[in-house]
């Protein structure tokens, strides 16, 4: 805990104190400086890691960390009050890989490589993806209830007190569907020809959590048993994750998992966990406009476009398929079809 606390505080000091001391600089210069400092942190974390797990924000990363953390707790028989990140689990047992979880938000401000993912080509990489509209709706509630004012300023989101509708927010260039689409497009171009880059869809995880977790762990070099998988899935169920968040069990996992009480489910990090739930928030004409934007701007390959849903991802999302370690995990080859 002391090691984690020291790391957290030192990072905060390194990236925020210089910006605050240079208060006399123009606002945009201070913003760019903090992005550069955060990018330097991301670069250093990537260099120290054995594997990178990359995702756009609100794509299910906390759920994946819960699943993975529970597996390593079971496999190596240790209790934990924090989720796997960096070398914290490797520090306990050196067979556990050092994992860099990143949203790939600031690295390019440090390296200057805005058009390339070359820094990831020296490390095994897993890309966790989710439908851009689901990402954007989840990000709206994150912006409304959870993001600190400083982070809104840094990312050029609408600031506190802004009169922004849900539709306008999720169509916002820096925080909504356009951002999520750009993120996916940049990584779609990157995975061509890379055998050490694995793509995992959030939607497949909701349908066959056992099979997808088995596949993820195998990518990391581990063969999970049925018993281990069942316990991981139980532990990372929506109900248990909400309970954990309410009670702050993983209070060293960052602000997202600190204890909280509220009657409004949208306040929680663990909010709904529903694939395709974005449609519940919009009338037909608004939903059509969102879909049209995605159709016009998203590159094919993820299974989120109308004409590729059956071709690339024929799985009926209403039924659970896949057999886990006893057979071929669902989605193993489907995410590679477009390569």
C-alpha positions in Angstrom: 0.0 0.0 0.0 2.8 2.4 0.9 4.5 1.6 -2.4 1.3 2.3 -4.3 0.6 5.5 -2.4 4.2 6.8 -3.1 3.9 6.0 -6.8 0.5 7.8 -7.1 1.6 10.9 -5.2 4.9 11.2 -7.0 3.2 10.9 -10.4 0.7 13.6 -9.5 3.4 15.9 -8.3 5.5 15.4 -11.4 2.7 16.3 -13.8 0.8 18.9 -12.0 3.2 21.0 -9.9 5.2 22.2 -12.9 2.0 23.3 -14.6 0.8 25.2 -11.6 4.1 26.9 -11.1 4.0 28.2 -14.6 0.6 29.8 -14.1 1.7 32.9 -16.0 1.9 31.0 -19.3 -1.0 31.1 -21.7 -3.7 28.5 -20.9 -3.1 26.4 -24.0 0.7 26.3 -23.3 0.0 25.0 -19.8 -2.5 22.4 -21.2 0.0 21.2 -23.7 2.7 20.9 -21.0 0.6 18.8 -18.8 -0.3 16.5 -21.7 3.4 16.2 -22.5 4.2 15.3 -18.9 1.4 12.7 -18.9 2.7 11.3 -22.2 6.1 10.9 -20.7 4.5 8.9 -17.9 2.8 6.7 -20.4 6.0 6.2 -22.3 7.9 5.1 -19.2 5.1 2.7 -18.2 5.1 1.2 -21.6 8.8 0.7 -21.6 8.7 -1.2 -18.2 5.8 -3.4 -19.2 5.6 -7.0 -20.6 2.2 -6.4 -22.3 0.1 -3.4 -23.1 -3.7 -3.5 -22.8 -5.1 -0.5 -24.8 -8.7 0.7 -24.8 -10.7 3.9 -25.4 -12.1 5.2 -22.1 -15.3 3.5 -21.0 -14.7 0.3 -22.9 -14.8 -2.1 -20.0 -11.2 -1.9 -18.7 -12.2 -2.0 -15.0 -14.2 -5.2 -15.6 -11.2 -6.7 -17.4 -8.9 -5.7 -14.6 -11.2 -7.3 -12.1 -11.3 -10.6 -14.0 -7.5 -10.7 -14.5 -6.8 -9.7 -10.9 -9.0 -12.4 -9.5 -7.2 -15.0 -11.7 -3.8 -14.1 -10.4 -5.1 -14.0 -6.8 -6.4 -17.5 -7.2 -3.4 -18.9 -9.2 -0.8 -17.5 -6.8 -2.8 -17.5 -3.6 -2.6 -13.9 -2.4 -5.2 -11.6 -1.3 -5.3 -8.1 -2.7 -6.8 -4.7 -2.1 -5.8 -3.3 -5.5 -6.4 -4.3 -9.1 -3.6 -5.4 -11.3 -1.7 -2.5 -12.9 1.9 -2.0 -13.9 4.2 -4.2 -11.8 2.1 -4.3 -8.6 1.2 -8.0 -9.1 4.6 -8.8 -10.6 6.1 -7.4 -7.4 4.2 -10.2 -5.6 5.1 -13.0 -8.0 7.5 -12.6 -10.9 5.5 -15.0 -13.1 2.8 -12.4 -13.3 3.4 -10.0 -16.2 3.9 -6.3 -15.9 0.8 -4.9 -17.5 0.5 -1.4 -18.9 -3.2 -0.5 -19.0 -3.6 2.7 -21.1 -6.2 4.7 -22.9 -3.4 5.9 -25.3 -4.5 9.5 -24.6 -1.2 11.4 -24.1 1.7 9.3 -25.4 1.8 11.1 -28.8 2.1 14.5 -27.1 5.5 13.2 -25.7 6.7 11.3 -28.7 5.3 13.5 -31.5 4.0 10.4 -33.3 0.5 11.5 -33.9 0.0 9.2 -36.9 1.8 6.1 -35.7 1.7 3.5 -32.9 5.3 2.6 -33.3 6.0 2.6 -29.6 3.6 -0.4 -29.2 5.4 -2.5 -31.8 8.1 -3.6 -29.3 5.5 -5.1 -26.9 2.7 -7.6 -27.1 -0.5 -5.6 -27.3 -4.1 -6.3 -26.6 -6.8 -3.9 -27.9 -10.1 -3.8 -26.0 -12.8 -2.3 -28.1 -16.5 -1.4 -27.6 -19.2 0.1 -29.8 -18.5 3.9 -30.1 -22.0 4.9 -29.1 -21.9 2.8 -25.9 -18.5 4.4 -25.2 -19.9 7.9 -25.7 -23.0 7.4 -23.6 -20.9 6.0 -20.7 -18.5 8.9 -21.1 -21.4 11.3 -20.8 -22.2 10.0 -17.4 -18.5 9.9 -16.5 -18.3 13.6 -17.5 -21.5 14.5 -15.6 -20.8 12.7 -12.3 -17.2 11.6 -12.0 -14.6 13.6 -14.0 -12.7 16.2 -12.0 -12.8 19.8 -13.3 -9.1 19.8 -14.0 -9.4 16.7 -16.2 -12.2 18.4 -18.1 -10.0 21.4 -18.7 -7.1 19.2 -19.7 -9.1 17.2 -22.3 -11.1 20.2 -23.5 -14.4 18.8 -22.5 -17.3 21.1 -21.7 -16.6 22.5 -18.3 -18.7 22.3 -15.1 -21.9 24.3 -15.5 -22.1 23.9 -19.2 -25.6 23.5 -20.6 -24.9 20.5 -22.8 -27.5 17.9 -23.8 -26.7 14.2 -23.9 -26.9 14.2 -27.7 -24.6 17.2 -28.0 -22.1 15.7 -25.6 -21.9 12.3 -27.2 -21.4 14.1 -30.6 -18.7 16.3 -29.1 -15.4 15.9 -31.0 -13.2 15.5 -27.9 -15.5 13.4 -25.7 -18.1 11.5 -27.7 -18.6 9.3 -30.8 -16.2 11.2 -33.0 -13.4 10.7 -30.5 -14.2 7.0 -30.1 -14.3 6.5 -33.9 -10.9 8.2 -34.3 -9.5 6.0 -31.6 -10.7 2.8 -33.3 -9.6 3.9 -36.8 -6.1 4.7 -35.6 -5.8 1.2 -34.1 -7.5 -0.5 -37.0 -4.6 0.7 -39.3 -2.1 -0.5 -36.7 -3.1 -4.1 -36.4 -2.4 -5.0 -40.0 0.4 -7.5 -40.2 0.9 -7.7 -36.4 0.7 -11.2 -35.0 1.4 -10.0 -31.5 -1.7 -7.7 -31.4 -5.0 -9.3 -30.1 -8.4 -7.6 -30.4 -11.0 -8.3 -27.8 -14.6 -6.9 -28.1 -16.5 -5.9 -25.0 -19.7 -7.3 -26.7 -18.1 -10.7 -27.0 -17.1 -10.6 -23.3 -20.7 -9.9 -22.2 -21.9 -12.9 -24.2 -19.2 -15.4 -23.3 -17.1 -14.1 -20.4 -15.6 -17.5 -19.7 -14.4 -18.1 -23.2 -13.1 -14.6 -23.8 -11.3 -14.6 -20.4 -9.7 -17.9 -21.3 -8.5 -16.4 -24.6 -7.2 -13.3 -22.9 -5.2 -15.3 -20.3 -3.9 -17.6 -23.0 -2.6 -14.5 -24.8 -0.8 -13.6 -21.6 0.7 -17.1 -21.4 -1.6 -18.8 -18.9 -3.9 -21.8 -19.3 -6.9 -21.2 -17.0 -8.9 -24.1 -15.5 -12.7 -24.2 -15.5 -12.7 -23.7 -11.8 -10.5 -20.6 -12.0 -12.6 -19.1 -14.8 -15.9 -19.7 -12.9 -14.6 -17.9 -9.8 -13.2 -15.0 -11.9 -16.6 -14.5 -13.6 -18.4 -14.8 -10.3 -16.1 -12.3 -8.7 -16.4 -9.8 -11.6 -20.2 -10.1 -12.0 -22.0 -6.8 -12.3 -23.7 -7.3 -8.9 -20.4 -8.0 -7.1 -18.6 -5.2 -8.9 -21.3 -2.7 -7.8 -21.0 -4.0 -4.2 -17.2 -3.7 -4.3 -17.5 -0.1 -5.6 -20.1 0.8 -2.9 -17.9 -0.5 -0.1 -14.6 0.7 -1.5 -12.9 -2.7 -1.4 -10.3 -1.8 -4.0 -9.7 1.6 -2.5 -6.1 1.7 -3.9 -7.4 1.1 -7.5 -7.9 4.8 -8.1 -10.8 7.2 -7.7 -13.1 5.0 -9.7 -13.4 2.3 -7.1 -13.6 4.4 -4.0 -16.7 3.7 -1.8 -19.8 5.7 -2.5 -23.6 5.7 -1.8 -26.2 7.0 -4.2 -29.7 6.2 -5.4 -28.7 7.3 -8.9 -27.1 4.3 -10.6 -25.5 6.7 -13.2 -23.2 8.0 -10.5 -21.3 4.7 -10.3 -18.4 3.6 -12.4 -20.2 0.2 -12.6 -23.3 1.7 -14.2 -25.2 -0.8 -16.4 -22.8 -3.1 -18.2 -25.2 -3.5 -21.1 -24.0 -3.9 -24.7 -26.1 -1.8 -27.1 -27.7 0.1 -24.2 -27.0 3.5 -25.8 -30.2 3.2 -27.8 -32.3 3.4 -24.7 -31.4 7.1 -24.3 -32.4 8.5 -27.7 -35.5 8.7 -29.9 -35.3 7.0 -33.3 -34.2 10.1 -35.2 -31.3 10.8 -32.8 -30.3 7.2 -32.8 -30.3 7.2 -36.6 -28.1 10.3 -36.7 -25.6 8.6 -34.4 -25.6 5.4 -36.5 -25.2 7.4 -39.7 -22.1 9.1 -38.3 -20.5 5.8 -37.4 -21.4 4.3 -40.8 -19.8 7.3 -42.6 -16.6 7.6 -40.5 -15.7 4.2 -38.8 -13.4 1.9 -40.8 -14.6 -1.7 -41.2 -13.2 -4.5 -39.2 -14.7 -4.3 -35.7 -18.2 -5.6 -36.5 -19.9 -2.3 -35.7 -21.1 -1.4 -39.2 -24.4 -2.6 -40.6 -23.0 -4.5 -43.5 -20.3 -6.4 -41.6 -22.3 -7.4 -38.5 -23.3 -10.8 -40.0 -20.2 -11.3 -42.1 -17.6 -10.7 -39.4 -19.5 -11.3 -36.2 -22.4 -13.8 -36.9 -22.7 -14.5 -33.2 -26.3 -13.8 -31.9 -25.6 -11.5 -28.9 -28.7 -12.9 -27.2 -27.2 -16.3 -26.7 -24.1 -17.5 -24.9 -21.7 -19.6 -27.0 -18.2 -20.8 -26.8 -16.8 -23.6 -24.7 -13.9 -22.1 -22.8 -10.8 -24.3 -22.2 -12.6 -27.4 -23.4 -12.9 -26.1 -26.9 -12.6 -23.0 -29.1 -13.4 -19.8 -27.2 -16.0 -17.7 -28.8 -14.6 -14.8 -30.8 -11.1 -16.3 -31.1 -10.8 -15.8 -34.8 -13.6 -13.4 -35.5 -11.6 -10.4 -34.3 -8.9 -11.4 -36.7 -11.0 -11.8 -39.8 -10.2 -8.4 -41.3 -6.5 -8.8 -41.0 
